[in-house]
Amino acid sequence: MPIAPRWFRPLVIAGLTAMMLGVVDPMEGSLVIAVGSVLVALATPRRESTVGGRVWLASLLIVAGVAALWIMSDFGGVGGTTGRSIWWLLLVAPYPVGWILGLIGATQRLRELKRARGDATVG
C-alpha cells in the first residue's frame, strides 16, 4: 500500500467527527453529515484504499438522501394533510444507510492509515 499524504488522517478524523456531531439533529445536522462524508471520501482514494469504493458509495448515498430530505421538506413534507403518501420517505432511505456505511468505512480508513504509517498498535 502506498504511503498516504499526512493530511489524509486529519481529514478523515474531521469528517468522522462531523458525521457523529450531525446526529444530534437529523434534519439540520444532515448537512454537517453530508460535508463530513465528503471529507472522508476525499481522503480515501479509490485505487489506493481497500475501503475506497465503500466510502465513496456511502458519501453518494448520504448526499442523495439528504437532497431528497431537503427537497421533500421544502414541498411541505409527507403524510398528514400534504396529500403525499408516507411511502415518499423511501427516497430518504439512502441517508441513514449511507451514514452507517460511512461510519464503518471511515473507521476502517483510519485503521488503514494507521497501518500505513507503521504504528505498532494496530487494533
Contacts in CASP RR format, 6 or more apart in sequence:
PFRMAT RR
TARGET T0000
AUTHOR 0000-0000-0000
METHOD contacts of the structure
MODEL  1
MPIAPRWFRPLVIAGLTAMMLGVVDPMEGSLVIAVGSVLVALATPRREST
VGGRVWLASLLIVAGVAALWIMSDFGGVGGTTGRSIWWLLLVAPYPVGWI
LGLIGATQRLRELKRARGDATVG
1 48 0 8 1.000
1 112 0 8 1.000
1 115 0 8 1.000
1 116 0 8 1.000
2 48 0 8 1.000
2 116 0 8 1.000
3 116 0 8 1.000
3 117 0 8 1.000
4 43 0 8 1.000
4 48 0 8 1.000
4 113 0 8 1.000
4 116 0 8 1.000
7 43 0 8 1.000
8 43 0 8 1.000
8 44 0 8 1.000
8 113 0 8 1.000
9 43 0 8 1.000
9 110 0 8 1.000
9 113 0 8 1.000
9 114 0 8 1.000
11 39 0 8 1.000
11 40 0 8 1.000
11 42 0 8 1.000
11 43 0 8 1.000
12 39 0 8 1.000
12 40 0 8 1.000
12 43 0 8 1.000
12 44 0 8 1.000
12 106 0 8 1.000
12 109 0 8 1.000
12 110 0 8 1.000
12 113 0 8 1.000
13 110 0 8 1.000
14 36 0 8 1.000
14 39 0 8 1.000
15 35 0 8 1.000
15 36 0 8 1.000
15 37 0 8 1.000
15 39 0 8 1.000
15 40 0 8 1.000
15 106 0 8 1.000
16 36 0 8 1.000
16 40 0 8 1.000
16 103 0 8 1.000
16 106 0 8 1.000
16 107 0 8 1.000
16 110 0 8 1.000
18 32 0 8 1.000
18 33 0 8 1.000
18 35 0 8 1.000
18 36 0 8 1.000
18 39 0 8 1.000
19 32 0 8 1.000
19 33 0 8 1.000
19 36 0 8 1.000
19 37 0 8 1.000
19 40 0 8 1.000
19 99 0 8 1.000
19 102 0 8 1.000
19 103 0 8 1.000
19 106 0 8 1.000
20 103 0 8 1.000
21 29 0 8 1.000
21 32 0 8 1.000
22 29 0 8 1.000
22 30 0 8 1.000
22 32 0 8 1.000
22 33 0 8 1.000
23 29 0 8 1.000
23 33 0 8 1.000
23 99 0 8 1.000
27 69 0 8 1.000
27 73 0 8 1.000
30 66 0 8 1.000
30 69 0 8 1.000
30 70 0 8 1.000
30 95 0 8 1.000
31 66 0 8 1.000
33 62 0 8 1.000
33 66 0 8 1.000
33 99 0 8 1.000
34 62 0 8 1.000
34 63 0 8 1.000
34 66 0 8 1.000
37 55 0 8 1.000
37 58 0 8 1.000
37 59 0 8 1.000
37 62 0 8 1.000
37 63 0 8 1.000
37 98 0 8 1.000
37 99 0 8 1.000
37 102 0 8 1.000
38 59 0 8 1.000
38 63 0 8 1.000
40 55 0 8 1.000
40 59 0 8 1.000
40 102 0 8 1.000
40 105 0 8 1.000
40 106 0 8 1.000
40 109 0 8 1.000
41 52 0 8 1.000
41 55 0 8 1.000
41 56 0 8 1.000
41 58 0 8 1.000
41 59 0 8 1.000
43 109 0 8 1.000
44 51 0 8 1.000
44 52 0 8 1.000
44 53 0 8 1.000
44 55 0 8 1.000
44 56 0 8 1.000
44 109 0 8 1.000
45 52 0 8 1.000
46 52 0 8 1.000
46 53 0 8 1.000
46 56 0 8 1.000
49 55 0 8 1.000
49 109 0 8 1.000
49 112 0 8 1.000
50 108 0 8 1.000
50 112 0 8 1.000
51 105 0 8 1.000
51 108 0 8 1.000
51 109 0 8 1.000
51 112 0 8 1.000
52 109 0 8 1.000
54 101 0 8 1.000
54 102 0 8 1.000
54 104 0 8 1.000
54 105 0 8 1.000
54 108 0 8 1.000
55 102 0 8 1.000
55 105 0 8 1.000
55 106 0 8 1.000
55 109 0 8 1.000
57 98 0 8 1.000
57 101 0 8 1.000
58 98 0 8 1.000
58 99 0 8 1.000
58 101 0 8 1.000
58 102 0 8 1.000
58 105 0 8 1.000
59 102 0 8 1.000
61 94 0 8 1.000
61 95 0 8 1.000
61 97 0 8 1.000
61 98 0 8 1.000
61 101 0 8 1.000
62 94 0 8 1.000
62 95 0 8 1.000
62 98 0 8 1.000
62 99 0 8 1.000
62 102 0 8 1.000
64 94 0 8 1.000
64 95 0 8 1.000
65 91 0 8 1.000
65 92 0 8 1.000
65 93 0 8 1.000
65 94 0 8 1.000
65 95 0 8 1.000
66 95 0 8 1.000
68 91 0 8 1.000
68 92 0 8 1.000
68 94 0 8 1.000
68 95 0 8 1.000
69 92 0 8 1.000
69 95 0 8 1.000
72 78 0 8 1.000
72 84 0 8 1.000
72 88 0 8 1.000
72 89 0 8 1.000
72 91 0 8 1.000
72 92 0 8 1.000
75 82 0 8 1.000
75 84 0 8 1.000
76 82 0 8 1.000
77 84 0 8 1.000
77 88 0 8 1.000
78 84 0 8 1.000
78 85 0 8 1.000
78 86 0 8 1.000
78 88 0 8 1.000
78 89 0 8 1.000
79 85 0 8 1.000
79 86 0 8 1.000
111 122 0 8 1.000
111 123 0 8 1.000
114 122 0 8 1.000
115 122 0 8 1.000
END
